[in-house]
């Protein structure tokens, strides 16, 4: 299970959606019409970061990540 979360300026994370796999989560992320930039995290497998046109930051992480 992977979570897509919005990260606020204070670091607070709000779950936006849940996915059965990273690939499904990343596909949903890259299909967003408000996506400005998104990338897989090379240092953390199963994670990704994205910036949206309104300035929000979205991340994808495994649900069991501490």
PDBQT receptor file of N, H, CA, C and O in Angstrom, charges set to zero:
ATOM      1  N   UNK A   1       0.842  -1.177   0.000  1.00  0.00    +0.000 N 
ATOM      2  CA  UNK A   1       0.000   0.000   0.000  1.00  0.00    +0.000 C 
ATOM      3  C   UNK A   1       0.887   1.241   0.000  1.00  0.00    +0.000 C 
ATOM      4  O   UNK A   1       1.883   1.301   0.721  1.00  0.00    +0.000 OA
ATOM      5  N   UNK A   2       0.518   2.232  -0.816  1.00  0.00    +0.000 N 
ATOM      6  H   UNK A   2      -0.291   2.184  -1.402  1.00  0.00    +0.000 HD
ATOM      7  CA  UNK A   2       1.237   3.507  -0.890  1.00  0.00    +0.000 C 
ATOM      8  C   UNK A   2       0.265   4.652  -0.661  1.00  0.00    +0.000 C 
ATOM      9  O   UNK A   2      -0.890   4.602  -1.086  1.00  0.00    +0.000 OA
ATOM     10  N   UNK A   3       0.749   5.679   0.012  1.00  0.00    +0.000 N 
ATOM     11  H   UNK A   3       1.686   5.720   0.357  1.00  0.00    +0.000 HD
ATOM     12  CA  UNK A   3      -0.060   6.846   0.319  1.00  0.00    +0.000 C 
ATOM     13  C   UNK A   3       0.389   8.035  -0.502  1.00  0.00    +0.000 C 
ATOM     14  O   UNK A   3       1.586   8.255  -0.688  1.00  0.00    +0.000 OA
ATOM     15  N   UNK A   4      -0.570   8.801  -0.994  1.00  0.00    +0.000 N 
ATOM     16  H   UNK A   4      -1.542   8.622  -0.844  1.00  0.00    +0.000 HD
ATOM     17  CA  UNK A   4      -0.278  10.097  -1.596  1.00  0.00    +0.000 C 
ATOM     18  C   UNK A   4      -0.682  11.122  -0.539  1.00  0.00    +0.000 C 
ATOM     19  O   UNK A   4      -1.818  11.135  -0.066  1.00  0.00    +0.000 OA
ATOM     20  N   UNK A   5       0.278  11.985  -0.177  1.00  0.00    +0.000 N 
ATOM     21  H   UNK A   5       1.201  11.975  -0.562  1.00  0.00    +0.000 HD
ATOM     22  CA  UNK A   5       0.031  12.948   0.881  1.00  0.00    +0.000 C 
ATOM     23  C   UNK A   5       0.396  14.353   0.452  1.00  0.00    +0.000 C 
ATOM     24  O   UNK A   5       1.328  14.562  -0.324  1.00  0.00    +0.000 OA
ATOM     25  N   UNK A   6      -0.353  15.314   0.968  1.00  0.00    +0.000 N 
ATOM     26  H   UNK A   6      -1.111  15.145   1.598  1.00  0.00    +0.000 HD
ATOM     27  CA  UNK A   6      -0.014  16.715   0.801  1.00  0.00    +0.000 C 
ATOM     28  C   UNK A   6       0.815  17.121   2.012  1.00  0.00    +0.000 C 
ATOM     29  O   UNK A   6       0.449  16.825   3.149  1.00  0.00    +0.000 OA
ATOM     30  N   UNK A   7       1.924  17.796   1.767  1.00  0.00    +0.000 N 
ATOM     31  H   UNK A   7       2.222  18.036   0.843  1.00  0.00    +0.000 HD
ATOM     32  CA  UNK A   7       2.811  18.235   2.845  1.00  0.00    +0.000 C 
ATOM     33  C   UNK A   7       2.706  19.755   2.956  1.00  0.00    +0.000 C 
ATOM     34  O   UNK A   7       2.940  20.477   1.987  1.00  0.00    +0.000 OA
ATOM     35  N   UNK A   8       2.354  20.231   4.148  1.00  0.00    +0.000 N 
ATOM     36  H   UNK A   8       2.165  19.645   4.936  1.00  0.00    +0.000 HD
ATOM     37  CA  UNK A   8       2.222  21.676   4.362  1.00  0.00    +0.000 C 
ATOM     38  C   UNK A   8       3.584  22.298   4.641  1.00  0.00    +0.000 C 
ATOM     39  O   UNK A   8       4.581  21.594   4.795  1.00  0.00    +0.000 OA
ATOM     40  N   UNK A   9       3.612  23.612   4.704  1.00  0.00    +0.000 N 
ATOM     41  H   UNK A   9       2.802  24.184   4.579  1.00  0.00    +0.000 HD
ATOM     42  CA  UNK A   9       4.857  24.339   4.986  1.00  0.00    +0.000 C 
ATOM     43  C   UNK A   9       5.417  23.988   6.362  1.00  0.00    +0.000 C 
ATOM     44  O   UNK A   9       6.619  24.125   6.591  1.00  0.00    +0.000 OA
ATOM     45  N   UNK A  10       4.564  23.540   7.274  1.00  0.00    +0.000 N 
ATOM     46  H   UNK A  10       3.588  23.429   7.088  1.00  0.00    +0.000 HD
ATOM     47  CA  UNK A  10       5.012  23.174   8.619  1.00  0.00    +0.000 C 
ATOM     48  C   UNK A  10       5.445  21.714   8.704  1.00  0.00    +0.000 C 
ATOM     49  O   UNK A  10       5.922  21.262   9.745  1.00  0.00    +0.000 OA
ATOM     50  N   UNK A  11       5.279  20.979   7.605  1.00  0.00    +0.000 N 
ATOM     51  H   UNK A  11       4.892  21.347   6.759  1.00  0.00    +0.000 HD
ATOM     52  CA  UNK A  11       5.659  19.572   7.595  1.00  0.00    +0.000 C 
ATOM     53  C   UNK A  11       4.507  18.632   7.898  1.00  0.00    +0.000 C 
ATOM     54  O   UNK A  11       4.677  17.414   7.860  1.00  0.00    +0.000 OA
ATOM     55  N   UNK A  12       3.333  19.182   8.200  1.00  0.00    +0.000 N 
ATOM     56  H   UNK A  12       3.194  20.172   8.231  1.00  0.00    +0.000 HD
ATOM     57  CA  UNK A  12       2.159  18.348   8.473  1.00  0.00    +0.000 C 
ATOM     58  C   UNK A  12       1.751  17.615   7.203  1.00  0.00    +0.000 C 
ATOM     59  O   UNK A  12       1.739  18.202   6.121  1.00  0.00    +0.000 OA
ATOM     60  N   UNK A  13       1.420  16.339   7.331  1.00  0.00    +0.000 N 
ATOM     61  H   UNK A  13       1.430  15.863   8.210  1.00  0.00    +0.000 HD
ATOM     62  CA  UNK A  13       1.052  15.507   6.184  1.00  0.00    +0.000 C 
ATOM     63  C   UNK A  13      -0.418  15.129   6.268  1.00  0.00    +0.000 C 
ATOM     64  O   UNK A  13      -0.907  14.673   7.302  1.00  0.00    +0.000 OA
ATOM     65  N   UNK A  14      -1.112  15.332   5.145  1.00  0.00    +0.000 N 
ATOM     66  H   UNK A  14      -0.714  15.702   4.305  1.00  0.00    +0.000 HD
ATOM     67  CA  UNK A  14      -2.519  14.973   5.044  1.00  0.00    +0.000 C 
ATOM     68  C   UNK A  14      -2.665  13.950   3.925  1.00  0.00    +0.000 C 
ATOM     69  O   UNK A  14      -2.245  14.200   2.795  1.00  0.00    +0.000 OA
ATOM     70  N   UNK A  15      -3.255  12.807   4.232  1.00  0.00    +0.000 N 
ATOM     71  H   UNK A  15      -3.596  12.604   5.150  1.00  0.00    +0.000 HD
ATOM     72  CA  UNK A  15      -3.437  11.759   3.221  1.00  0.00    +0.000 C 
ATOM     73  C   UNK A  15      -4.478  12.214   2.207  1.00  0.00    +0.000 C 
ATOM     74  O   UNK A  15      -5.596  12.583   2.566  1.00  0.00    +0.000 OA
ATOM     75  N   UNK A  16      -4.091  12.182   0.937  1.00  0.00    +0.000 N 
ATOM     76  H   UNK A  16      -3.182  11.883   0.646  1.00  0.00    +0.000 HD
ATOM     77  CA  UNK A  16      -4.966  12.563  -0.172  1.00  0.00    +0.000 C 
ATOM     78  C   UNK A  16      -5.633  11.321  -0.753  1.00  0.00    +0.000 C 
ATOM     79  O   UNK A  16      -6.815  11.349  -1.098  1.00  0.00    +0.000 OA
ATOM     80  N   UNK A  17      -4.864  10.219  -0.863  1.00  0.00    +0.000 N 
ATOM     81  H   UNK A  17      -3.905  10.196  -0.583  1.00  0.00    +0.000 HD
ATOM     82  CA  UNK A  17      -5.383   8.992  -1.455  1.00  0.00    +0.000 C 
ATOM     83  C   UNK A  17      -4.497   7.819  -1.072  1.00  0.00    +0.000 C 
ATOM     84  O   UNK A  17      -3.356   7.992  -0.643  1.00  0.00    +0.000 OA
ATOM     85  N   UNK A  18      -5.050   6.615  -1.238  1.00  0.00    +0.000 N 
ATOM     86  H   UNK A  18      -5.976   6.475  -1.587  1.00  0.00    +0.000 HD
ATOM     87  CA  UNK A  18      -4.314   5.372  -0.971  1.00  0.00    +0.000 C 
ATOM     88  C   UNK A  18      -4.325   4.525  -2.243  1.00  0.00    +0.000 C 
ATOM     89  O   UNK A  18      -5.309   4.508  -2.982  1.00  0.00    +0.000 OA
ATOM     90  N   UNK A  19      -3.222   3.827  -2.485  1.00  0.00    +0.000 N 
ATOM     91  H   UNK A  19      -2.422   3.841  -1.885  1.00  0.00    +0.000 HD
ATOM     92  CA  UNK A  19      -3.083   3.004  -3.695  1.00  0.00    +0.000 C 
ATOM     93  C   UNK A  19      -2.485   1.656  -3.319  1.00  0.00    +0.000 C 
ATOM     94  O   UNK A  19      -1.738   1.547  -2.346  1.00  0.00    +0.000 OA
ATOM     95  N   UNK A  20      -2.819   0.630  -4.098  1.00  0.00    +0.000 N 
ATOM     96  H   UNK A  20      -3.426   0.718  -4.888  1.00  0.00    +0.000 HD
ATOM     97  CA  UNK A  20      -2.295  -0.715  -3.847  1.00  0.00    +0.000 C 
ATOM     98  C   UNK A  20      -0.825  -0.858  -4.190  1.00  0.00    +0.000 C 
ATOM     99  O   UNK A  20      -0.154  -1.747  -3.666  1.00  0.00    +0.000 OA
ATOM    100  N   UNK A  21      -0.303   0.016  -5.075  1.00  0.00    +0.000 N 
ATOM    101  H   UNK A  21      -0.848   0.738  -5.500  1.00  0.00    +0.000 HD
ATOM    102  CA  UNK A  21       1.100  -0.089  -5.466  1.00  0.00    +0.000 C 
ATOM    103  C   UNK A  21       1.662   1.296  -5.764  1.00  0.00    +0.000 C 
ATOM    104  O   UNK A  21       0.918   2.257  -5.959  1.00  0.00    +0.000 OA
ATOM    105  N   UNK A  22       2.986   1.376  -5.794  1.00  0.00    +0.000 N 
ATOM    106  H   UNK A  22       3.590   0.595  -5.636  1.00  0.00    +0.000 HD
ATOM    107  CA  UNK A  22       3.645   2.627  -6.148  1.00  0.00    +0.000 C 
ATOM    108  C   UNK A  22       3.310   3.014  -7.577  1.00  0.00    +0.000 C 
ATOM    109  O   UNK A  22       3.059   4.186  -7.858  1.00  0.00    +0.000 OA
ATOM    110  N   UNK A  23       3.301   2.050  -8.480  1.00  0.00    +0.000 N 
ATOM    111  H   UNK A  23       3.504   1.097  -8.252  1.00  0.00    +0.000 HD
ATOM    112  CA  UNK A  23       3.044   2.345  -9.890  1.00  0.00    +0.000 C 
ATOM    113  C   UNK A  23       1.667   2.970 -10.094  1.00  0.00    +0.000 C 
ATOM    114  O   UNK A  23       1.522   3.897 -10.891  1.00  0.00    +0.000 OA
ATOM    115  N   UNK A  24       0.659   2.475  -9.385  1.00  0.00    +0.000 N 
ATOM    116  H   UNK A  24       0.776   1.722  -8.737  1.00  0.00    +0.000 HD
ATOM    117  CA  UNK A  24      -0.685   3.061  -9.485  1.00  0.00    +0.000 C 
ATOM    118  C   UNK A  24      -0.692   4.482  -8.925  1.00  0.00    +0.000 C 
ATOM    119  O   UNK A  24      -1.306   5.378  -9.505  1.00  0.00    +0.000 OA
ATOM    120  N   UNK A  25      -0.017   4.684  -7.814  1.00  0.00    +0.000 N 
ATOM    121  H   UNK A  25       0.482   3.956  -7.344  1.00  0.00    +0.000 HD
ATOM    122  CA  UNK A  25       0.052   6.017  -7.206  1.00  0.00    +0.000 C 
ATOM    123  C   UNK A  25       0.779   6.991  -8.121  1.00  0.00    +0.000 C 
ATOM    124  O   UNK A  25       0.331   8.124  -8.297  1.00  0.00    +0.000 OA
ATOM    125  N   UNK A  26       1.883   6.569  -8.698  1.00  0.00    +0.000 N 
ATOM    126  H   UNK A  26       2.247   5.649  -8.555  1.00  0.00    +0.000 HD
ATOM    127  CA  UNK A  26       2.669   7.450  -9.561  1.00  0.00    +0.000 C 
ATOM    128  C   UNK A  26       1.904   7.768 -10.848  1.00  0.00    +0.000 C 
ATOM    129  O   UNK A  26       1.986   8.888 -11.353  1.00  0.00    +0.000 OA
ATOM    130  N   UNK A  27       1.170   6.804 -11.377  1.00  0.00    +0.000 N 
ATOM    131  H   UNK A  27       1.104   5.895 -10.967  1.00  0.00    +0.000 HD
ATOM    132  CA  UNK A  27       0.357   7.041 -12.571  1.00  0.00    +0.000 C 
ATOM    133  C   UNK A  27      -0.726   8.082 -12.275  1.00  0.00    +0.000 C 
ATOM    134  O   UNK A  27      -0.981   8.961 -13.098  1.00  0.00    +0.000 OA
ATOM    135  N   UNK A  28      -1.354   7.988 -11.119  1.00  0.00    +0.000 N 
ATOM    136  H   UNK A  28      -1.147   7.274 -10.450  1.00  0.00    +0.000 HD
ATOM    137  CA  UNK A  28      -2.378   8.967 -10.740  1.00  0.00    +0.000 C 
ATOM    138  C   UNK A  28      -1.757  10.347 -10.556  1.00  0.00    +0.000 C 
ATOM    139  O   UNK A  28      -2.354  11.358 -10.927  1.00  0.00    +0.000 OA
ATOM    140  N   UNK A  29      -0.573  10.386  -9.990  1.00  0.00    +0.000 N 
ATOM    141  H   UNK A  29      -0.087   9.565  -9.689  1.00  0.00    +0.000 HD
ATOM    142  CA  UNK A  29       0.119  11.652  -9.778  1.00  0.00    +0.000 C 
ATOM    143  C   UNK A  29       0.470  12.310 -11.110  1.00  0.00    +0.000 C 
ATOM    144  O   UNK A  29       0.212  13.499 -11.296  1.00  0.00    +0.000 OA
ATOM    145  N   UNK A  30       1.045  11.568 -12.022  1.00  0.00    +0.000 N 
ATOM    146  H   UNK A  30       1.255  10.602 -11.872  1.00  0.00    +0.000 HD
ATOM    147  CA  UNK A  30       1.477  12.143 -13.294  1.00  0.00    +0.000 C 
ATOM    148  C   UNK A  30       0.299  12.473 -14.215  1.00  0.00    +0.000 C 
ATOM    149  O   UNK A  30       0.467  13.217 -15.181  1.00  0.00    +0.000 OA
ATOM    150  N   UNK A  31      -0.878  11.937 -13.934  1.00  0.00    +0.000 N 
ATOM    151  H   UNK A  31      -1.015  11.332 -13.149  1.00  0.00    +0.000 HD
ATOM    152  CA  UNK A  31      -2.071  12.234 -14.730  1.00  0.00    +0.000 C 
ATOM    153  C   UNK A  31      -2.776  13.512 -14.267  1.00  0.00    +0.000 C 
ATOM    154  O   UNK A  31      -3.702  13.979 -14.932  1.00  0.00    +0.000 OA
ATOM    155  N   UNK A  32      -2.358  14.073 -13.155  1.00  0.00    +0.000 N 
ATOM    156  H   UNK A  32      -1.606  13.694 -12.615  1.00  0.00    +0.000 HD
ATOM    157  CA  UNK A  32      -3.009  15.279 -12.637  1.00  0.00    +0.000 C 
ATOM    158  C   UNK A  32      -2.796  16.456 -13.586  1.00  0.00    +0.000 C 
ATOM    159  O   UNK A  32      -1.674  16.699 -14.030  1.00  0.00    +0.000 OA
ATOM    160  N   UNK A  33      -3.867  17.187 -13.900  1.00  0.00    +0.000 N 
ATOM    161  H   UNK A  33      -4.779  16.990 -13.539  1.00  0.00    +0.000 HD
ATOM    162  CA  UNK A  33      -3.717  18.338 -14.804  1.00  0.00    +0.000 C 
ATOM    163  C   UNK A  33      -2.977  19.508 -14.155  1.00  0.00    +0.000 C 
ATOM    164  O   UNK A  33      -2.477  20.385 -14.859  1.00  0.00    +0.000 OA
ATOM    165  N   UNK A  34      -2.903  19.532 -12.816  1.00  0.00    +0.000 N 
ATOM    166  H   UNK A  34      -3.309  18.820 -12.245  1.00  0.00    +0.000 HD
ATOM    167  CA  UNK A  34      -2.232  20.628 -12.114  1.00  0.00    +0.000 C 
ATOM    168  C   UNK A  34      -0.772  20.320 -11.770  1.00  0.00    +0.000 C 
ATOM    169  O   UNK A  34      -0.131  21.088 -11.053  1.00  0.00    +0.000 OA
ATOM    170  N   UNK A  35      -0.247  19.207 -12.273  1.00  0.00    +0.000 N 
ATOM    171  H   UNK A  35      -0.768  18.583 -12.855  1.00  0.00    +0.000 HD
ATOM    172  CA  UNK A  35       1.139  18.823 -12.015  1.00  0.00    +0.000 C 
ATOM    173  C   UNK A  35       2.098  19.744 -12.773  1.00  0.00    +0.000 C 
ATOM    174  O   UNK A  35       1.973  19.920 -13.984  1.00  0.00    +0.000 OA
ATOM    175  N   UNK A  36       3.048  20.324 -12.050  1.00  0.00    +0.000 N 
ATOM    176  H   UNK A  36       3.149  20.180 -11.066  1.00  0.00    +0.000 HD
ATOM    177  CA  UNK A  36       4.088  21.146 -12.668  1.00  0.00    +0.000 C 
ATOM    178  C   UNK A  36       5.357  20.330 -12.819  1.00  0.00    +0.000 C 
ATOM    179  O   UNK A  36       5.999  20.356 -13.869  1.00  0.00    +0.000 OA
ATOM    180  N   UNK A  37       5.723  19.594 -11.753  1.00  0.00    +0.000 N 
ATOM    181  H   UNK A  37       5.201  19.573 -10.901  1.00  0.00    +0.000 HD
ATOM    182  CA  UNK A  37       6.941  18.795 -11.771  1.00  0.00    +0.000 C 
ATOM    183  C   UNK A  37       6.773  17.633 -10.809  1.00  0.00    +0.000 C 
ATOM    184  O   UNK A  37       6.304  17.810  -9.684  1.00  0.00    +0.000 OA
ATOM    185  N   UNK A  38       7.152  16.458 -11.248  1.00  0.00    +0.000 N 
ATOM    186  H   UNK A  38       7.533  16.314 -12.161  1.00  0.00    +0.000 HD
ATOM    187  CA  UNK A  38       7.120  15.280 -10.389  1.00  0.00    +0.000 C 
ATOM    188  C   UNK A  38       8.290  14.372 -10.718  1.00  0.00    +0.000 C 
ATOM    189  O   UNK A  38       8.715  14.278 -11.869  1.00  0.00    +0.000 OA
ATOM    190  N   UNK A  39       8.808  13.702  -9.689  1.00  0.00    +0.000 N 
ATOM    191  H   UNK A  39       8.463  13.779  -8.754  1.00  0.00    +0.000 HD
ATOM    192  CA  UNK A  39       9.916  12.774  -9.927  1.00  0.00    +0.000 C 
ATOM    193  C   UNK A  39       9.923  11.667  -8.893  1.00  0.00    +0.000 C 
ATOM    194  O   UNK A  39       9.515  11.848  -7.746  1.00  0.00    +0.000 OA
ATOM    195  N   UNK A  40      10.399  10.517  -9.335  1.00  0.00    +0.000 N 
ATOM    196  H   UNK A  40      10.730  10.370 -10.267  1.00  0.00    +0.000 HD
ATOM    197  CA  UNK A  40      10.630   9.397  -8.419  1.00  0.00    +0.000 C 
ATOM    198  C   UNK A  40      11.838   9.745  -7.561  1.00  0.00    +0.000 C 
ATOM    199  O   UNK A  40      12.783  10.374  -8.036  1.00  0.00    +0.000 OA
ATOM    200  N   UNK A  41      11.808   9.342  -6.319  1.00  0.00    +0.000 N 
ATOM    201  H   UNK A  41      11.040   8.830  -5.933  1.00  0.00    +0.000 HD
ATOM    202  CA  UNK A  41      12.907   9.623  -5.406  1.00  0.00    +0.000 C 
ATOM    203  C   UNK A  41      13.984   8.555  -5.590  1.00  0.00    +0.000 C 
ATOM    204  O   UNK A  41      13.788   7.399  -5.215  1.00  0.00    +0.000 OA
ATOM    205  N   UNK A  42      15.108   8.942  -6.160  1.00  0.00    +0.000 N 
ATOM    206  H   UNK A  42      15.268   9.881  -6.465  1.00  0.00    +0.000 HD
ATOM    207  CA  UNK A  42      16.185   7.996  -6.466  1.00  0.00    +0.000 C 
ATOM    208  C   UNK A  42      16.803   7.397  -5.202  1.00  0.00    +0.000 C 
ATOM    209  O   UNK A  42      17.320   6.280  -5.241  1.00  0.00    +0.000 OA
ATOM    210  N   UNK A  43      16.757   8.119  -4.090  1.00  0.00    +0.000 N 
ATOM    211  H   UNK A  43      16.337   9.026  -4.058  1.00  0.00    +0.000 HD
ATOM    212  CA  UNK A  43      17.356   7.646  -2.841  1.00  0.00    +0.000 C 
ATOM    213  C   UNK A  43      16.415   6.794  -2.004  1.00  0.00    +0.000 C 
ATOM    214  O   UNK A  43      16.860   6.077  -1.108  1.00  0.00    +0.000 OA
ATOM    215  N   UNK A  44      15.123   6.866  -2.285  1.00  0.00    +0.000 N 
ATOM    216  H   UNK A  44      14.762   7.448  -3.013  1.00  0.00    +0.000 HD
ATOM    217  CA  UNK A  44      14.119   6.142  -1.492  1.00  0.00    +0.000 C 
ATOM    218  C   UNK A  44      13.156   5.419  -2.425  1.00  0.00    +0.000 C 
ATOM    219  O   UNK A  44      12.175   6.009  -2.877  1.00  0.00    +0.000 OA
ATOM    220  N   UNK A  45      13.423   4.152  -2.719  1.00  0.00    +0.000 N 
ATOM    221  H   UNK A  45      14.220   3.673  -2.352  1.00  0.00    +0.000 HD
ATOM    222  CA  UNK A  45      12.552   3.384  -3.610  1.00  0.00    +0.000 C 
ATOM    223  C   UNK A  45      11.105   3.395  -3.102  1.00  0.00    +0.000 C 
ATOM    224  O   UNK A  45      10.856   3.291  -1.901  1.00  0.00    +0.000 OA
ATOM    225  N   UNK A  46      10.170   3.523  -4.025  1.00  0.00    +0.000 N 
ATOM    226  H   UNK A  46      10.372   3.608  -5.000  1.00  0.00    +0.000 HD
ATOM    227  CA  UNK A  46       8.755   3.534  -3.653  1.00  0.00    +0.000 C 
ATOM    228  C   UNK A  46       8.260   4.895  -3.210  1.00  0.00    +0.000 C 
ATOM    229  O   UNK A  46       7.152   5.012  -2.685  1.00  0.00    +0.000 OA
ATOM    230  N   UNK A  47       9.071   5.932  -3.415  1.00  0.00    +0.000 N 
ATOM    231  H   UNK A  47       9.970   5.837  -3.842  1.00  0.00    +0.000 HD
ATOM    232  CA  UNK A  47       8.690   7.289  -3.019  1.00  0.00    +0.000 C 
ATOM    233  C   UNK A  47       8.796   8.223  -4.225  1.00  0.00    +0.000 C 
ATOM    234  O   UNK A  47       9.556   7.969  -5.159  1.00  0.00    +0.000 OA
ATOM    235  N   UNK A  48       8.019   9.307  -4.185  1.00  0.00    +0.000 N 
ATOM    236  H   UNK A  48       7.402   9.514  -3.426  1.00  0.00    +0.000 HD
ATOM    237  CA  UNK A  48       8.064  10.323  -5.237  1.00  0.00    +0.000 C 
ATOM    238  C   UNK A  48       7.625  11.655  -4.646  1.00  0.00    +0.000 C 
ATOM    239  O   UNK A  48       6.940  11.701  -3.624  1.00  0.00    +0.000 OA
ATOM    240  N   UNK A  49       8.028  12.732  -5.300  1.00  0.00    +0.000 N 
ATOM    241  H   UNK A  49       8.584  12.695  -6.130  1.00  0.00    +0.000 HD
ATOM    242  CA  UNK A  49       7.668  14.092  -4.895  1.00  0.00    +0.000 C 
ATOM    243  C   UNK A  49       7.106  14.812  -6.103  1.00  0.00    +0.000 C 
ATOM    244  O   UNK A  49       7.483  14.525  -7.240  1.00  0.00    +0.000 OA
ATOM    245  N   UNK A  50       6.183  15.768  -5.851  1.00  0.00    +0.000 N 
ATOM    246  H   UNK A  50       5.876  16.000  -4.928  1.00  0.00    +0.000 HD
ATOM    247  CA  UNK A  50       5.596  16.535  -6.945  1.00  0.00    +0.000 C 
ATOM    248  C   UNK A  50       5.162  17.910  -6.470  1.00  0.00    +0.000 C 
ATOM    249  O   UNK A  50       4.708  18.086  -5.340  1.00  0.00    +0.000 OA
ATOM    250  N   UNK A  51       5.311  18.873  -7.358  1.00  0.00    +0.000 N 
ATOM    251  H   UNK A  51       5.680  18.730  -8.277  1.00  0.00    +0.000 HD
ATOM    252  CA  UNK A  51       4.831  20.229  -7.100  1.00  0.00    +0.000 C 
ATOM    253  C   UNK A  51       3.643  20.487  -8.008  1.00  0.00    +0.000 C 
ATOM    254  O   UNK A  51       3.669  20.142  -9.190  1.00  0.00    +0.000 OA
ATOM    255  N   UNK A  52       2.598  21.095  -7.454  1.00  0.00    +0.000 N 
ATOM    256  H   UNK A  52       2.576  21.375  -6.495  1.00  0.00    +0.000 HD
ATOM    257  CA  UNK A  52       1.395  21.408  -8.211  1.00  0.00    +0.000 C 
ATOM    258  C   UNK A  52       1.367  22.890  -8.566  1.00  0.00    +0.000 C 
ATOM    259  O   UNK A  52       2.091  23.689  -7.972  1.00  0.00    +0.000 OA
ATOM    260  N   UNK A  53       0.538  23.251  -9.524  1.00  0.00    +0.000 N 
ATOM    261  H   UNK A  53      -0.050  22.602 -10.007  1.00  0.00    +0.000 HD
ATOM    262  CA  UNK A  53       0.506  24.628 -10.024  1.00  0.00    +0.000 C 
ATOM    263  C   UNK A  53       0.083  25.641  -8.961  1.00  0.00    +0.000 C 
ATOM    264  O   UNK A  53       0.387  26.826  -9.094  1.00  0.00    +0.000 OA
ATOM    265  N   UNK A  54      -0.601  25.207  -7.923  1.00  0.00    +0.000 N 
ATOM    266  H   UNK A  54      -0.848  24.244  -7.814  1.00  0.00    +0.000 HD
ATOM    267  CA  UNK A  54      -1.002  26.135  -6.856  1.00  0.00    +0.000 C 
ATOM    268  C   UNK A  54       0.014  26.187  -5.715  1.00  0.00    +0.000 C 
ATOM    269  O   UNK A  54      -0.248  26.789  -4.674  1.00  0.00    +0.000 OA
ATOM    270  N   UNK A  55       1.172  25.554  -5.912  1.00  0.00    +0.000 N 
ATOM    271  H   UNK A  55       1.385  25.065  -6.758  1.00  0.00    +0.000 HD
ATOM    272  CA  UNK A  55       2.244  25.610  -4.925  1.00  0.00    +0.000 C 
ATOM    273  C   UNK A  55       2.256  24.480  -3.921  1.00  0.00    +0.000 C 
ATOM    274  O   UNK A  55       3.171  24.399  -3.100  1.00  0.00    +0.000 OA
ATOM    275  N   UNK A  56       1.263  23.600  -3.962  1.00  0.00    +0.000 N 
ATOM    276  H   UNK A  56       0.520  23.665  -4.629  1.00  0.00    +0.000 HD
ATOM    277  CA  UNK A  56       1.239  22.476  -3.016  1.00  0.00    +0.000 C 
ATOM    278  C   UNK A  56       2.302  21.433  -3.371  1.00  0.00    +0.000 C 
ATOM    279  O   UNK A  56       2.691  21.276  -4.528  1.00  0.00    +0.000 OA
ATOM    280  N   UNK A  57       2.754  20.733  -2.337  1.00  0.00    +0.000 N 
ATOM    281  H   UNK A  57       2.439  20.861  -1.397  1.00  0.00    +0.000 HD
ATOM    282  CA  UNK A  57       3.707  19.639  -2.483  1.00  0.00    +0.000 C 
ATOM    283  C   UNK A  57       2.985  18.341  -2.179  1.00  0.00    +0.000 C 
ATOM    284  O   UNK A  57       2.368  18.206  -1.123  1.00  0.00    +0.000 OA
ATOM    285  N   UNK A  58       3.056  17.381  -3.096  1.00  0.00    +0.000 N 
ATOM    286  H   UNK A  58       3.558  17.491  -3.954  1.00  0.00    +0.000 HD
ATOM    287  CA  UNK A  58       2.517  16.049  -2.870  1.00  0.00    +0.000 C 
ATOM    288  C   UNK A  58       3.665  15.058  -2.837  1.00  0.00    +0.000 C 
ATOM    289  O   UNK A  58       4.637  15.194  -3.579  1.00  0.00    +0.000 OA
ATOM    290  N   UNK A  59       3.546  14.058  -1.972  1.00  0.00    +0.000 N 
ATOM    291  H   UNK A  59       2.756  13.947  -1.370  1.00  0.00    +0.000 HD
ATOM    292  CA  UNK A  59       4.546  13.005  -1.904  1.00  0.00    +0.000 C 
ATOM    293  C   UNK A  59       3.832  11.656  -1.951  1.00  0.00    +0.000 C 
ATOM    294  O   UNK A  59       2.671  11.536  -1.557  1.00  0.00    +0.000 OA
ATOM    295  N   UNK A  60       4.538  10.661  -2.432  1.00  0.00    +0.000 N 
ATOM    296  H   UNK A  60       5.480  10.758  -2.752  1.00  0.00    +0.000 HD
ATOM    297  CA  UNK A  60       4.083   9.275  -2.385  1.00  0.00    +0.000 C 
ATOM    298  C   UNK A  60       5.083   8.526  -1.533  1.00  0.00    +0.000 C 
ATOM    299  O   UNK A  60       6.292   8.617  -1.743  1.00  0.00    +0.000 OA
ATOM    300  N   UNK A  61       4.565   7.782  -0.566  1.00  0.00    +0.000 N 
ATOM    301  H   UNK A  61       3.583   7.708  -0.396  1.00  0.00    +0.000 HD
ATOM    302  CA  UNK A  61       5.412   6.970   0.313  1.00  0.00    +0.000 C 
ATOM    303  C   UNK A  61       4.704   5.664   0.629  1.00  0.00    +0.000 C 
ATOM    304  O   UNK A  61       3.475   5.599   0.605  1.00  0.00    +0.000 OA
ATOM    305  N   UNK A  62       5.479   4.615   0.928  1.00  0.00    +0.000 N 
ATOM    306  H   UNK A  62       6.478   4.668   0.947  1.00  0.00    +0.000 HD
ATOM    307  CA  UNK A  62       4.862   3.371   1.378  1.00  0.00    +0.000 C 
ATOM    308  C   UNK A  62       4.113   3.635   2.683  1.00  0.00    +0.000 C 
ATOM    309  O   UNK A  62       4.565   4.416   3.520  1.00  0.00    +0.000 OA
ATOM    310  N   UNK A  63       2.968   2.979   2.849  1.00  0.00    +0.000 N 
ATOM    311  H   UNK A  63       2.600   2.344   2.170  1.00  0.00    +0.000 HD
ATOM    312  CA  UNK A  63       2.151   3.172   4.047  1.00  0.00    +0.000 C 
ATOM    313  C   UNK A  63       2.872   2.742   5.313  1.00  0.00    +0.000 C 
ATOM    314  O   UNK A  63       2.603   3.272   6.391  1.00  0.00    +0.000 OA
ATOM    315  N   UNK A  64       3.789   1.782   5.191  1.00  0.00    +0.000 N 
ATOM    316  H   UNK A  64       4.007   1.352   4.315  1.00  0.00    +0.000 HD
ATOM    317  CA  UNK A  64       4.481   1.268   6.378  1.00  0.00    +0.000 C 
ATOM    318  C   UNK A  64       5.802   1.976   6.672  1.00  0.00    +0.000 C 
ATOM    319  O   UNK A  64       6.579   1.522   7.512  1.00  0.00    +0.000 OA
ATOM    320  N   UNK A  65       6.054   3.077   5.987  1.00  0.00    +0.000 N 
ATOM    321  H   UNK A  65       5.423   3.445   5.305  1.00  0.00    +0.000 HD
ATOM    322  CA  UNK A  65       7.300   3.827   6.220  1.00  0.00    +0.000 C 
ATOM    323  C   UNK A  65       7.180   4.572   7.549  1.00  0.00    +0.000 C 
ATOM    324  O   UNK A  65       6.169   5.229   7.800  1.00  0.00    +0.000 OA
ATOM    325  N   UNK A  66       8.197   4.476   8.397  1.00  0.00    +0.000 N 
ATOM    326  H   UNK A  66       9.018   3.942   8.193  1.00  0.00    +0.000 HD
ATOM    327  CA  UNK A  66       8.111   5.157   9.708  1.00  0.00    +0.000 C 
ATOM    328  C   UNK A  66       8.086   6.669   9.598  1.00  0.00    +0.000 C 
ATOM    329  O   UNK A  66       8.017   7.361  10.614  1.00  0.00    +0.000 OA
TER     330      UNK A  66
